[in-house]
Structure formats: structure tokens, C-alpha cells
Amino acid sequence: MPLTMNKDVFITCAVTGSGGTQDRSPHVPRSPEAIADSAIAAARAGAAIVHCHVRDPETGAPSRRLDYYREVTDRVRSADVDVVLNLTAGMGGDIVFGDPEHPLPLQDTGTDMIGASARVAHVAECLPEICTLDCGTMNFAEADYVMTNTPGMLTAMGRMMTDLGVKPEIEAFDTGHLWYAKQLVADGVLEAPALVQLCMGVPWGAPDDLNTFMAMVNNVPDDWTFSAFGLGRNQMAYVAAAVLAGGNVRVGLEDNLWLEKGVLAENWQLVERAGTIIENMGARVIGAAEVREKLGLVKRAPRS
């Protein structure tokens, strides 16, 4: 399949994530205020979309608290910079089994399984323009757990997102996740054209080699919009690869802590470097208003 380079590229900044990175860099934001401030700085550096999780301000552990999401949302929307808000809906699908001879009962530490309504409660509360939908189940390497998203769960969550008027960003960690995403669209659960994030190099999903990446790209329907990222040291290489393949890009501390060898990054620095790569390729970085027009989003006003 011939490549068609994207000339009008948006940057998503994944601000903090839910992985165990909070003690590996002082720049990983923990409190709602710090997360919002980092998102706003990323927007000023050129990010059109900010993708946000929330954490416990004291420990940095991942959290699902509605008041944390509400504070992040209010702070970002009240800022003097325009940016599209994308909240995760990935929390609440983690299973940690016992040892191989005694897999049941499940381990209390790390297991976090809740219902579909609870998984999107903060989305209903905050009404971001975009929220994520992890479109499959996979072994996850950061801890010995399974990221669990059954067809029934995805159908229920997808319908809720569609009914709320929030655009799902389909997170595809492997080719089968794209296959099922297309089924959700065919079933009328998700609306077409869809938005998809290709997640490369997350153990044990799709490896971040270019052959696998192009297999993923070639499975994205022509009328869908896709973005992509590579985990860790290949983050900036995937900025170039995604643009060349016709997509958009994601950078940020959720996926990579380093600006260069020995230098810990801040989110705005990763966005700025991605923007330089995009522009040096002869493409243009677009802002939030153009993203809304492209994706059919409606800007939400801050609460009075």
C-alpha cells in the first residue's frame, strides 16, 4: 500500500498515565492541579489534545475519583489556551490471578474490576470531548495482570459514550483490537468515521517494528482518523513514522520519561520536539479548533 503523508497533523499529549512511573521522574504530575498545569503547558507548546488520567496526590497511585477528574477538567477548560480534553476510560478492567497452580481466587492487590457504568462515571460527570475505549483484552507486562475488556463490556461502554455525545478514541494494542473496533462500528455501537490510537510497543501487544505498524495502519478504514505512538525510546521515531503513514501523533510522560539519554523530560518539551519533527518533515501542526472541525467535536464551556 503506498504511503500518503499527512500534511496537517495534530499532537496528543498523554500527560501522566496510570503506570508505575510516579517515582521514576519528578516531572510526572500527581495532583489534579499538577496534571492540569502540565496539560496546559503541553497545549501552549502545541498539543491540540491532552489525554488525562488522575492519580492519588500523595502516593501517585492511579485513581478513579470523580472529584479529581472534575478538578482537572475545570482547570483545563478555564485556562487561557484552547485544547481538546480526552479522559481515559481504561481504569476498572484489571485482573491479577494467583500463581499458575492456583489462579483463583484473584489477587486483591492489583485487581480492579467494576461495571460499565462505573467505568464511564467520570465521563458522564465531566463530558470531555473525547474519551478512550481500550478495544481488547491482553496480557500486560508492567505487572502480572490481564487488561480485561470483554465484548459485552465494550459494547455497553461504547453505547454509553455514544449516547453521551463523547467521541471514543479506540485504543488498539494489536490487530485484533482493530478488527473488533470495526465490528462495533458495523453494529452501530460506535459512529463512523471513528478515531483510533495505534499503541505500539506495549508488552504484550503489537511490537513497535515497522512491519507490524504498517499492518496496523493498513487495517484502519480509509475514512477513519488515526494517531500512533511508540513506547519509550522510540517515541520520537514514531512521530515521524505516523506522519509518513498518514496519521497523527501522541507523545507524553505516560509513554516515555526521557527527552534524551540521561535527561528527564517534561510534557511540554516532548510536545515541542514532536512539533519540530513534524514541521521539519514539511507538515503543519494543527490546533484544537481544526481538530474539532476534523473530528466533529463540540467545544464544552467551563462551568460558571
Protein Blocks (a to p, Z undefined) as FASTA:
>chain_A
ZZdddfbdcddddfklmbfkllmpfklcfbfmlmmmmmmmmmmnopabdcdddddfklop
acfbfklmmmmmmmmmmpccdcdddddfkgopaccdddfklmbccdfbhpacddfklmmm
mmmmnopabdcddfbdcddfkbccdddddfklmmmmmmmmmmnopacddddfbfklmmmm
mmmmmnomaccdddddddehiacbddfbfklmmmmmmmpcfkbccddddehjllmmmmmm
mmmnopacdedjklocbfbghiacdfklmmmmmmmmmmmnopacddfklmmmmnopacdd
ddZZ
